[in-house]
Amino acid sequence: MTATSPPVKPPASAPRVRVRVNRLVLYTVLVALTGLFLGPFGWLILTGLKNPAELAASPVHWLPDHFQWRNFADAYSLIDFLGYARNSLIIAMLYATLVTLSSAWVGFGFARLDAPGKKTLFGILLGSMMLPQLITLLPTYLIFAKLGMVDTYWPWVLWGLSAAPYLVFLFRQFFAGLPRELEEAAIVDGCGYTAIFWRIFLPQSWPVLSASFVIAFTWSWGDYIAPQLLLSTDRSTLAVAVMSTYVTSAGTPVANLQAAASVMYVVPILLIFLVAQRGFVGGMSTSGLK
């Protein structure tokens, strides 16, 4: 009988090579996805730097022959850009602040209080997220018209005080994960649930507060339908002005000016996200399913 040779062991560097290959594949996929998501924004910037002839040319001009930086100055000066941006900022800040606090309060109730039918109400709340905005748009407008709130910012105040189902879900998941001993110790010390919420639970929910504020601010800043329906031209927002102002006498959109104004319109959202990025990611990760 011939002696069998012992099995050959793989070199010690094999696991390291495998880890490096996996990382390379992961980074390649992430870079490709980043390019895919940033592609539309890059195309918007390039459109804002072209002249009308290049936009109408066939085949498509991917890069402008000469960067038309003046398009941004024209887009800024043709409308009261700062005035419309101020209106958008007031509405977005008002709504985002109120809806974040009201959603936190409702989420706290669903997470820490016991009441008959709580699970049913929470299911109805989540189900309301399936309703498109267009379904409730006409009844909402009729209600605000009856109350004399058209062409005012009161609708955004009421929407903010009414909480938002998705944000309620985030807060409910976060508050449900906090230890029960916190509120039990507070109750022993004589605190009611209102004091427990404001003094104990809310200060610990800064990641979710940051994420909710960014989400709500983005909703309001990017909303076109509600301001167009409820506000007059002077009180309207930057989103409405960008989409309705840069047109020719025949009503044809001036694409390069619209693109330049849209780039300036997106910049505040990007800055807010970059500032609150860590809290936003932390809030989304700590509000996972429980």
C-alpha positions in Angstrom: 0.0 0.0 0.0 1.2 3.4 -0.8 1.3 6.1 1.9 -1.1 8.9 1.5 0.3 12.4 1.6 -1.1 14.7 4.3 -3.6 17.3 3.1 -2.2 20.6 2.0 -3.2 23.5 4.2 -4.1 26.8 2.4 -1.6 29.6 3.0 -2.3 31.8 6.0 -2.8 34.8 3.7 -5.8 33.2 1.9 -8.4 34.6 4.4 -6.9 38.1 4.1 -7.0 37.9 0.3 -10.6 36.8 0.4 -11.5 39.7 2.8 -9.8 42.2 0.4 -11.6 40.8 -2.6 -14.9 41.1 -0.8 -14.2 44.7 0.2 -13.2 45.5 -3.3 -16.4 44.1 -4.7 -18.4 46.0 -2.0 -16.7 49.3 -2.7 -17.2 48.8 -6.4 -20.9 48.3 -6.0 -21.2 51.3 -3.6 -19.3 53.5 -6.0 -21.6 52.4 -8.9 -24.7 53.0 -6.8 -23.4 56.4 -5.8 -22.9 57.3 -9.4 -26.3 56.1 -10.3 -28.0 58.2 -7.6 -25.9 61.3 -8.3 -26.3 61.1 -12.1 -29.6 63.0 -12.3 -28.2 65.8 -10.1 -25.1 66.0 -12.2 -27.2 66.2 -15.3 -29.3 69.0 -13.7 -26.1 71.0 -13.1 -24.9 70.4 -16.7 -28.3 71.5 -18.0 -28.0 74.7 -15.9 -24.7 75.5 -17.6 -25.9 75.1 -21.2 -27.4 77.6 -23.6 -30.8 77.1 -25.3 -29.2 76.0 -28.6 -27.2 73.2 -26.9 -30.4 72.0 -25.2 -32.2 71.8 -28.5 -29.3 70.3 -30.4 -29.4 66.7 -31.8 -27.6 64.6 -31.0 -27.5 65.4 -27.3 -24.6 67.6 -26.1 -23.4 65.9 -22.9 -21.1 68.7 -22.0 -21.6 72.4 -22.8 -19.1 74.0 -25.1 -18.9 77.0 -22.8 -20.1 76.9 -19.2 -22.9 79.5 -18.9 -22.4 80.5 -15.3 -24.6 83.6 -16.0 -27.7 81.2 -16.0 -27.4 81.0 -12.2 -27.3 84.8 -11.9 -30.2 85.2 -14.3 -32.3 82.6 -12.4 -31.6 84.4 -9.2 -32.4 87.9 -10.4 -35.5 87.1 -12.5 -37.6 86.3 -9.4 -37.5 87.4 -5.8 -35.4 84.3 -5.0 -34.6 85.2 -1.4 -38.2 86.2 -0.7 -39.6 82.8 -2.0 -36.8 81.0 -0.2 -37.7 82.8 3.0 -41.4 81.7 2.6 -40.2 78.1 2.0 -37.9 78.3 5.1 -40.7 79.6 7.3 -43.1 76.9 6.3 -40.6 74.1 6.4 -39.2 75.1 9.8 -42.6 75.6 11.3 -44.0 72.3 10.0 -40.8 70.3 10.8 -40.6 71.5 14.3 -44.3 71.0 15.2 -44.6 67.6 13.5 -41.5 66.3 15.1 -42.7 67.1 18.6 -46.2 66.0 18.0 -45.1 62.7 16.4 -42.7 62.1 19.4 -45.6 62.6 21.8 -47.9 60.3 19.9 -45.1 57.7 19.5 -44.5 57.9 23.3 -48.1 57.1 23.9 -48.2 54.1 21.7 -44.9 52.8 23.1 -45.4 53.3 26.8 -49.1 53.6 27.6 -51.6 50.8 27.8 -55.2 51.3 26.5 -57.9 49.2 25.0 -57.6 49.0 21.2 -54.1 50.5 21.1 -52.8 47.9 18.6 -55.9 48.5 16.4 -55.3 52.2 16.4 -51.7 51.8 15.6 -52.6 49.5 12.7 -55.0 52.1 11.4 -52.3 54.8 11.8 -49.8 52.7 9.7 -52.5 52.0 7.1 -53.1 55.7 6.6 -49.6 55.9 5.1 -51.0 54.0 2.1 -53.4 56.9 1.2 -52.1 59.1 -1.6 -52.0 62.8 -1.0 -54.2 63.5 -4.0 -57.1 61.6 -2.3 -57.2 64.0 0.7 -56.3 67.1 -1.2 -59.7 68.3 -2.2 -61.4 67.6 1.2 -58.5 69.3 2.9 -58.8 72.4 0.7 -62.6 72.6 1.4 -62.0 72.4 5.1 -59.4 75.1 5.1 -61.5 77.3 2.8 -64.5 77.0 5.2 -62.2 78.0 8.1 -60.8 81.0 6.2 -57.2 79.6 6.3 -56.5 79.7 2.6 -53.6 82.0 1.7 -52.2 81.7 5.3 -49.6 79.5 6.9 -52.2 78.0 9.4 -52.6 74.8 7.4 -49.0 73.9 8.0 -49.4 74.6 11.7 -52.4 72.2 11.9 -50.6 69.6 9.8 -47.6 69.9 12.1 -49.8 69.5 15.3 -51.5 66.4 13.8 -48.3 64.3 13.7 -47.2 62.2 10.8 -47.7 58.4 10.7 -44.2 57.5 9.5 -42.6 59.7 12.2 -44.9 58.3 14.9 -43.7 54.8 13.8 -40.1 55.9 14.2 -40.6 57.3 17.7 -42.7 54.4 18.8 -40.0 51.9 17.8 -37.3 54.0 19.6 -39.3 54.6 22.8 -40.4 50.9 23.0 -36.7 49.9 23.2 -35.9 52.0 26.2 -35.8 50.1 29.6 -39.0 50.1 31.6 -36.9 51.0 34.8 -36.6 54.6 33.6 -40.2 55.4 33.9 -40.8 53.2 36.9 -38.1 55.2 38.8 -39.6 58.5 37.6 -43.1 57.4 38.8 -41.7 56.5 42.2 -40.3 60.0 42.4 -43.7 61.5 41.7 -43.4 62.3 38.0 -46.4 62.0 35.7 -46.2 60.7 32.1 -46.0 64.3 30.7 -42.9 65.0 32.9 -41.5 61.6 32.0 -41.8 62.4 28.3 -40.3 65.8 28.5 -37.6 65.2 31.1 -36.5 61.6 30.4 -37.6 60.2 27.1 -37.4 63.2 24.8 -33.8 64.2 25.8 -32.6 60.6 25.0 -34.2 60.6 21.6 -31.9 63.1 19.8 -31.0 60.7 17.0 -34.6 60.2 16.1 -35.4 63.9 16.6 -32.7 64.8 14.1 -33.8 62.2 11.6 -37.5 63.2 11.9 -36.7 66.9 11.6 -34.7 66.3 8.4 -37.4 64.1 6.9 -40.2 66.6 7.7 -38.2 69.6 6.5 -37.5 67.8 3.2 -41.2 67.0 2.8 -42.3 70.6 3.3 -39.4 72.2 1.4 -40.1 69.9 -1.6 -43.9 70.2 -1.6 -45.3 71.8 -4.7 -49.0 70.8 -4.6 -50.1 72.3 -1.3 -48.5 75.7 -1.7 -49.7 76.0 -5.3 -53.3 75.2 -4.1 -53.4 77.2 -0.8 -51.1 80.2 -1.2 -51.1 83.3 -3.4 -48.1 84.3 -5.4 -46.7 86.6 -2.8 -46.9 84.0 -0.1 -45.9 81.0 -2.2 -42.8 78.9 -1.9 -39.6 78.6 -3.9 -40.8 75.2 -5.4 -43.8 76.9 -7.0 -41.8 79.9 -8.2 -39.1 77.7 -9.8 -41.7 75.6 -11.7 -44.0 78.4 -12.8 -41.8 81.5 -13.4 -39.1 80.5 -15.9 -41.3 80.3 -19.0 -41.4 82.2 -22.3 -44.3 84.4 -23.4 -45.8 81.3 -25.1 -45.7 79.3 -21.9 -42.7 77.1 -22.8 -40.3 76.4 -20.0 -36.8 77.8 -20.2 -35.0 74.6 -19.3 -31.6 76.0 -18.5 -32.9 78.6 -16.1 -35.2 76.1 -14.5 -32.3 73.8 -14.0 -30.0 76.5 -12.6 -32.7 77.6 -10.2 -33.4 73.9 -9.2 -29.7 73.5 -8.3 -29.9 76.5 -6.0 -33.2 75.2 -4.6 -31.6 71.8 -3.7 -28.5 73.2 -2.0 -30.2 74.0 1.4 -31.5 70.5 1.7 -28.0 69.1 1.0 -26.5 71.4 3.6 -29.0 70.4 6.2 -28.5 66.7 5.5 -24.7 67.1 5.7 -24.9 68.9 9.0 -27.4 66.4 10.5 -26.0 63.3 8.7 -24.7 61.5 11.8 -27.9 62.1 13.7 -30.0 61.1 10.7 -28.2 57.8 10.2 -28.2 57.1 13.9 -31.9 57.8 14.2 -32.8 55.5 11.4 -30.6 52.7 12.8 -31.9 53.0 16.4 -35.6 53.0 15.2 -35.5 49.6 13.7 -38.2 46.9 14.0 -38.6 45.5 17.5 
